[in-house]
Amino acid sequence: MRIIPFLLICAFLISGCASASKHRQLVQDDTGDRLTVGTVQRKITIGMPSAQVAEILGSPNVVSTDEERREVWIYDKISTDVTYSQSEAGATILLVGGIGGSGSRSTSQRTLTIIIKFDNDGRVRDFAYHTSRF
């Protein structure tokens, strides 16, 4: 019988709380959001003039020529996703307090490379893309 009042007093004096994990995601992207596989698939077509490609995708990272002196544009996009997760727990005792917490961080990267080959008239003759995530 004495244990029940003791437990009630302890429950009153000690209050604990724990918060659910807090997640925050940070995306660092060195190019605009126009450069995606979907954009290339939907908007880039064979025969399109180079000015229109530049309007859709922006300026390429690399401009070179092939063995026949035709222009080749290369777009390289690297994105870094950083996810933070934090958990906090605390307990308060009359006159004495305590707080504890833990957290973690996860990082992943995505790459997208687009190669656009032009003909002698400055029109798209071929294009290819490669994407990866690690």
C-alpha positions as CSV (number, residue, x, y, z in Angstrom):
1,M,0.0,0.0,0.0
2,R,2.9,2.4,0.7
3,I,4.3,1.8,-2.8
4,I,1.4,3.4,-4.6
5,P,1.7,6.9,-3.0
6,F,5.5,6.7,-3.5
7,L,5.0,6.0,-7.2
8,L,2.5,8.9,-7.5
9,I,4.9,11.3,-5.8
10,C,7.7,10.1,-8.1
11,A,5.5,10.5,-11.2
12,F,4.7,14.1,-10.0
13,L,8.2,15.1,-9.3
14,I,9.8,13.5,-12.4
15,S,8.5,14.5,-15.7
16,G,10.1,13.2,-18.9
17,C,9.7,14.2,-22.5
18,A,11.1,12.9,-25.7
19,S,10.6,14.6,-29.0
20,A,10.2,12.7,-32.3
21,S,13.1,13.0,-34.6
22,K,13.6,16.3,-36.3
23,H,14.7,16.0,-39.9
24,R,16.1,18.8,-42.0
25,Q,17.3,18.3,-45.5
26,L,19.8,20.6,-47.3
27,V,20.3,20.3,-51.0
28,Q,23.4,21.9,-52.4
29,D,23.1,22.2,-56.2
30,D,25.8,23.9,-58.3
31,T,23.5,24.4,-61.3
32,G,19.9,25.6,-61.9
33,D,17.0,23.2,-61.6
34,R,16.4,23.3,-65.4
35,L,19.0,20.6,-65.9
36,T,17.2,17.3,-65.3
37,V,16.8,14.0,-67.2
38,G,13.1,14.8,-67.6
39,T,13.9,18.2,-69.2
40,V,16.3,16.5,-71.7
41,Q,13.8,13.8,-72.5
42,R,10.9,16.2,-73.0
43,K,12.4,19.2,-74.6
44,I,15.6,18.3,-76.5
45,T,15.0,17.0,-80.0
46,I,17.1,16.0,-83.0
47,G,17.4,19.0,-85.4
48,M,16.9,21.6,-82.7
49,P,19.2,24.7,-83.1
50,S,21.9,25.3,-80.5
51,A,20.4,28.6,-79.5
52,Q,17.2,26.8,-78.4
53,V,19.2,24.2,-76.5
54,A,21.0,27.0,-74.6
55,E,17.7,28.6,-73.9
56,I,16.3,25.4,-72.4
57,L,19.4,24.0,-70.5
58,G,21.5,27.1,-70.1
59,S,25.2,27.4,-70.8
60,P,27.2,24.1,-71.1
61,N,30.1,23.3,-68.7
62,V,32.3,22.2,-71.6
63,V,32.3,23.1,-75.3
64,S,34.6,21.1,-77.6
65,T,34.7,19.8,-81.2
66,D,34.7,16.3,-82.6
67,E,37.1,14.9,-85.3
68,E,35.1,16.7,-88.0
69,R,35.2,20.0,-86.1
70,R,31.5,19.9,-85.1
71,E,30.5,21.3,-81.7
72,V,29.9,19.0,-78.7
73,W,28.4,20.5,-75.6
74,I,28.7,18.8,-72.2
75,Y,26.6,19.5,-69.2
76,D,27.8,18.2,-65.8
77,K,25.5,18.6,-62.8
78,I,26.5,17.4,-59.3
79,S,24.0,17.7,-56.4
80,T,24.7,16.9,-52.7
81,D,21.8,16.0,-50.4
82,V,22.5,16.3,-46.7
83,T,19.9,15.1,-44.2
84,Y,20.1,15.9,-40.5
85,S,18.2,13.9,-37.9
86,Q,18.1,15.0,-34.3
87,S,16.4,13.4,-31.3
88,E,16.2,15.1,-27.9
89,A,15.1,13.7,-24.6
90,G,14.9,15.3,-21.2
91,A,13.9,14.7,-17.6
92,T,13.2,17.2,-15.0
93,I,13.5,16.3,-11.3
94,L,12.7,18.8,-8.5
95,L,15.9,20.8,-8.0
96,V,17.9,18.7,-10.5
97,G,17.5,18.6,-14.2
98,G,18.9,16.6,-17.1
99,I,18.8,16.9,-20.9
100,G,20.1,14.4,-23.4
101,G,20.2,14.3,-27.2
102,S,21.6,12.6,-30.2
103,G,21.7,13.1,-33.9
104,S,22.9,11.8,-37.2
105,R,23.8,13.1,-40.6
106,S,23.4,11.4,-44.0
107,T,25.0,12.6,-47.3
108,S,24.3,11.4,-50.8
109,Q,25.3,12.7,-54.2
110,R,23.7,12.7,-57.6
111,T,25.4,13.3,-60.9
112,L,23.9,14.1,-64.3
113,T,26.0,14.3,-67.5
114,I,24.5,15.3,-70.8
115,I,26.3,15.3,-74.1
116,I,24.8,17.1,-77.1
117,K,26.4,16.7,-80.5
118,F,25.7,19.3,-83.2
119,D,25.9,19.0,-87.0
120,N,27.8,21.5,-89.3
121,D,24.7,23.8,-89.3
122,G,24.6,24.0,-85.5
123,R,21.6,21.7,-85.0
124,V,21.3,18.8,-82.6
125,R,22.4,15.6,-84.4
126,D,22.6,13.4,-81.3
127,F,22.4,13.6,-77.5
128,A,23.0,11.2,-74.6
129,Y,22.8,11.4,-70.8
130,H,24.0,9.5,-67.8
131,T,22.8,9.8,-64.2
132,S,24.1,8.2,-61.0
133,R,23.4,8.4,-57.2
134,F,25.8,7.4,-54.5
